[in-house]
Amino acid sequence: MTTTNDHAFDRPAVHALLTDGTTVCIRPVVPGDHEQLAGLYEEMSPENLRLRFFAASRRSAAVAADRACAPARSGYRALLAETQGRVIGLAEYEAVDEADCAEVSIAVADGLHHRGVGTLLVEHLVSAARAEGISTFTADALSENHEVLRLFADLGLRTARRFDGPEVRCTVALDEDDTYLSAVETRGRHANVASLQSLLRPDVVAVVGAGRKPGSVGRAILHHLHSGRFARRLFAVNPSATSILGIPCHPSVTALPKTPDLVVVAVPAAAVPAIAEECGEAGVRALLVVTAGLDSNQAQALLSACRSHDMRLVGPNCLGIANTEPALQLDATFAAGHPSPGSAGVAVQSGGVGIALLDGLSRLGIGVSSFVSLGDKYDVSGNDMLQWWESDGRTGLALLHLESFGNPRAFSRTARRVTRRMPVLTVDAGRTNAGRRAAASHSAAAATRTMTRQALFTQAGITATRSIGELLEAAALLHSQPLPEGARVAIVTNAGGAGVLAADACAEAGLALPAFNPSTVDDLLAVLPDGAAIGNPVDATAAVMEEQLGDCVDRLMWRAGIDAVLVALVPTALAEATGDDLVRALTRAPGRRARPVAVVRLEQAQPVELLPAADGGTIPSYAEPHAAARALAHAAHRAAWLARPAGTVPDLQDIDTRRAQAIAEEFLLACPEGGRLDPRICANLLSCYGIPQIPWAWAETEDEAVLVADRLRGFDGRVVMKADWPGLVHKSEQHAVHLDLRGDVQVRAAFRDLETRFAGLMTGAVLQPLAPRGIELFAGVVQDEVFGPLVLFGLGGTATEVLADHAARLAPLTDHDVHDLITSPRCAPLLFGAHGNVPVDLEGLEQLLLRLSRMAADLPQLAEADFNPVLAAPGQVTVLDARIRLLPRRPHDPYLRRLR
């Protein structure tokens, strides 16, 4: 067990949700909690005391309170759960003889069983124990204590039981595998959805801040609730009025005849904290704060009131929320119009983006199931809304506009699950390099926030678009059409120029235009007018009739090797081959919709429309070919993502995590501010993960350099010398490298040159045998404070940053992520043996990236790792140069259940 960090559990209190959606505070026990903990036990029934202590002993309860509140000691941790100032549960562990094993015990207040108090406490205790190097919990219980036994059995961790008369010993392995994370997610999802009921399905709503005169935000929201025919009870709060818009008005929240589930707060920023406190004391369960401009103190007071009084919060600084369920019809927004009911769930941070999406979805006829403007996102997040839509029974399409991610790794896991049930689309905002920071290493230079976000979206299966218009274009197709089986598109047009534009658009979007076989050509010629050109695109000529065009598309839809059909049309005076009649013709045959169809009508006024079809469905129609091609490409990418099984994180051999953690802690003990590892420590750390390195030696004098060079020459006869000093990153740019050194004379001359030019800086030199020929690659990690570790891979050498041929994925890497990393860069064909060459050691390359990912996941202190170059050759992958920077960071469990 690691003991160098006795304060690993000195972390702030966090808030989390119980099974019924109640907010509780989870925090370490302090001596001042003694009275509360004693009360917890004193209020227990004799039966519960017997089950907890194996005897109905008040003395045992007193001893337990004393133990929990004793001064901090190594190997012992205690956590409590409290709600509104009352302690309702305690969980503790104490290390036993085995250094990595601890005895655990749990106590929950009478009347609060079956609400997940004990399970939540144990989850947090498991996270704390892992951080301290504990790998096993043991617990003794009476065999009749079914609740405790069920708690351990349902955790999702490997649990063994050994019965001994009336007692049973449970042994719990604290491995963090996917089974456990999935179990934690499931519990979190149920608790989260329960907590959002008062927000999104309220029975009573009150608006605080609705004025008697038009023009205020509060009055606009009250009007929307009223005119939108909110189906439940509605009140206004205004001390100067008895009625506003015909709605009963009361002087305060506490004066309302019924406690609201949801209160809309639209008052000046200075008044928000007091209103929130009043709502909490009255028993309100959810707040929607549209007020903007809160300062830091007001913001903290608002959030504290919500946490301490068990309220969920949307906002502040937001447009509002809506739920279009027919039995509810909640529209608590100040948008221009009411949202149309439908199947799209929408969550945005920007109110302006929200208005644009509401208008666009209404115009398309898709509508919304629920809408949340997250605003400054103090509490409710995009992750919360994904879980709501997953379980609401109404949402079939999720649209997000998120400027920030509170917990990206938890969001990624949720999104991966949700995207297998429905399309999740987002606008990828902030793609430019305007905010790109100066490079401290190749890894840092490559790891832009754009690349990080794209990695998150790609791994989670999210459809990322570049604009609101593109988002609506993709949503129209994904809402109305089946997914294609691949990216092969057939184009049909009544104008050759339109067909060329469509072909260019498809090629630029990454879609394929396959050539037709002779039987397909003959089949199409039989239904099209004379003069038709049967290629791809199919030019049906301006004389084509609707029935002919419909027959052509029909036959293409059933041809093997075609995944989608794009119909590009222009109006002509020769035939009525455009308009809604054509769309109905395209879907007149039963079963036609097995493959997607997209229409381009160049005269169309709107960028995208959904046109009614004869089968009762709709077909997307676009004003220009690139929009249709982009939408089809998004659909093809989604189909490919769904067709691929979920990846798994491989189990790696010869990993020594304990030694790696000790190396990191020892370095940071000597360098509390952090810094770059010298080559010797760096090589030692890499050896903990089996990362292959070229043989090397360290020399601090000219004579040492000669000695080690003689030893290394046995590999090839030539050596390389690299100067080193703290902070050196780009050795080649500093001209701190000598290549192809032969004999003692050249080694001495090289060392003297480096020593002279870098006097006062150089601490020594690294000598290596001259590497064999191969492809120079780059692999690295950057620990993003928000997104976690990002693994980068691509072309290496001195041109790494110039060519920027990199791919990135968030750690921990699955087997699919590693495959994507290797195949995504433009240099990938070289690795697979382009032009008749022998492929490099692909398995070794995969292992290198997986081990780098594991190192980043194990060590939160790993700020940057930079392997450049990595030499890849047939049968060999070797790191030639490695740089690692550590910072003093404590472990952070991204999957631990807690509110923002």
C-alpha positions, 0 to 999 in steps of 0.5 A: 500500500502506498503510504507516501501520501497520507493526505490522499483522502483530504479532498473536498466534500462532494454532492451526489444523488441517491436512488430517489434523486435526493441530493446528499453530501459525501465528505470525510469525517472530522472530529466535530462530527462525533455528536452527529455520529453518536446520534446516528447509532443512538437512533438505530433500532436494537435489531439494526444495532445487532445486525451492525455490531452482531449484538444490540450494544449501545457501547459498541455504537459509542466505540464506533463513533469514537473510532471514526472521529479519532485523529487521522491515522495511516490506513484508516478512512471514514466517510459520511453522508449527510442531507440538510445537516443530518448524518444519514450514513457512515462507511469506513475502512481500516487496513489489516495485516496485508498491505493492500487489504482493508476491513470495511463497515457500513451504517445507514440511518433507520428509515433510509434503507433501500435508497442507495445510501450505503452503496453510494458511500461504498463507491466513494470509499472504493475510489479512495481505497484505490488511490491509497493502493488498497486492492481488496475489501473484506467485510464480516456480516451476519448471514441474515443481514441480507441488505449488506450482502445484497449491497456487496453482491450488486456493486459490480465488483468481484465478490466472494463469500465464506460462511462460518456458522451464523457469520459470513465473510465477504471479500471484494476485489476493487478492480475497476473494470467495465462491469463495475463502471457499467453498474455505477453508470446504471445506478447514476442514471436512475438517480439522475433521471429521478432528480430531474422529474421535478425540473422537466415534469413538474406538477406545480410551477411558480415564476418569481420576477414576473412584472405587471408591465410587458417587457420583462423576461419573467413576464415573457416566461409566465406568458409562454407557460400560460399561452402554451397551455401548461397542463398543471398548476401555475403561480406568479410571485410578485409582492405588488400584484394579486394577478398577472395575465390572469394567473394568481400572484402571491407575495413570496414563495412561502406564501404559495398555497402549494409548494412548487416543484419548479421555480423560475427565477427572473429577478436581478442578480443581487436577489437571486441567492435570497430567492434560492434560499427561500425556495430551498426552505420551502421544499422546492425541488428544482430551480430555473434561473434565467438571470444573468450577470451573477458575480462569484459570491452570488454564484456560490451562494446560489449553488450552495442553496441548491446543494444544501436544500436538495434542488437541481438547477438549470442556468443561470443565464439561460433561455429556459426549458420546455417539455412538449409532452401532451399531458404537460406542455411545459414551455418555460422559455422566452423564445419568440414562439412555442416549440413544436412537439416532436422527437428531438431532444435539444440541450444548448449553452447558447440561448441564441443557438437554442432559438435557431435550433427550435425554429429549424426543428419546427420548420422541418416538422421534427419538433422537440421532445424536450429542450434545455438551455443550460446557460452557465451550467452550474448543475444540469449538464449535457450528460444529464440530458442524454440520460433523460432522453435515453429513458423518456420514451419520446426522444429519437434524436439528440442535438447538443451545443456544448461550449464546455464539458464538466466531466468529459470521460463520464460524458463519453461513456454515457454518449457511447451508450446513448448513440447506440440507441439514437443519433447524437449530433453536435456543433463542434464550436471553436475549431480554429487554432486562434487559441493554440498555445506555444509548444512545450513539446511535440505532444503539446503542439499537436494536442489542440483543443480541437483535436481533443474534442474531435477525439471525444466525438469520434470515440463516442460515436457523436455526429459532429457538424461544423455549423447549425445549418449542417446540424439541421441538414444531418438531423433531417436525413437521420430523422427521416431515412434509414442508415446506409450500409456503406458510403456508395452513392448513385446520383440521378439528375435531369441536368448534366451540370447538376450531376457534376456538382453533386458528384464533386460534392460526394467525392469531397464528402468522402463518399464513393461513386461506383461504376454500374455493371452492364446489367444495371446500365441495360435496366436503367436504359429500359425506363429512361428516355432516349438520350439518357447517359447511364454513368454515375451520375445518371443523366436522365435528361431534361425530358424525363418524366416523373414516373420514369425518374421514379422507376430509375431510382427504384431500380437503383435502390435494389441494386447491389453495391449501392447504399444511397441515392442522391437525386439532383433536380432543376426545374425545366419547361420540358417535363414536370420532373420536380416538386412534391409529386416526384417525392411521392413517386420516389417512395411509392413502392412498398419497402423502398425505404430500405436505403436512404434517398436525398433530393437536391432541388437547386431552386429551393428557397430553404437550405433543407426541407422535409417533403411528404412522401406517399408512404407517410414518411418524409424525404430530405430535400436540400438547396445545394449538393454539398449539403446533401452529400455532407448529410449522407456522409454523416449517416454513413459514418454513423452506420459504420460506427454502429456496425463495429462492436464496442471496443475493449481495453486489452489486458497488458502483461508485464506492467508494474504500476506500483513501481511507476507510482513510486518513481513519480512520487519520489521525483515529485518529492525531490521536485515539488513543482514538477518538471522533466525527468532526466533520461535515467528516470525516464527510462526507468519509468518506461521500463515499468510499462514494457515500452521498448527503448533503444540501448543507451548509456549516460555519460557526464565526462569525456572519458565516460563517453568513450567507455560507454561508446565502446560498449554500445558500438557492439551493435553497429560500430557507430554511435549517436550522442545527445546533450541533455539538461533540464528543460531541453525539449527540441534537441535537433533545433538546438543542434545538440545532437551528433550522429554517426560517431566512429572511434574514440577520437570522434566521440571525444570531439563530439563531447567537447563540442557539446560541453563547450557550446552548452557550458553551464547548461549541459548536465550530461550526454546520452549515447546510443547506437546508430539506429537502423533504417525505418519509418520515424513516427511520433507518439505522445500523451498530453494530460488535459485538465478537463478531458484527461489524457489524450494519446497522439500518434503520427509521422515523427522526426524533425518534421512532426510539427510542420507536417502535423500528420497526427491522430488522437484518441482519449485514454484509456485506449480500446483495441478499436481506438488503437486501430484508428490511431494507426490507420488515421494519419496520412502516413498510414499506408507506409506502415502497411507496406505501400509500394510493395514494401514490407509492413512494419511491426504493427503488433508492436506499434499497437502494444506501444500505444496501449502501454503509453495509454496505460501509463497515462491512465495510471499516473495523473502526474503525467503532464506530457510524454513525448516519444519522437522519434519512434522507429518502426521497421519490420519486426521492430518498434523502438523508442529512440528519444523520450521526454516526460514531464510530471506535475504534482497532481492528485488522482481524480476518479472521473467515473465517481458519482458526484454532481458538478 
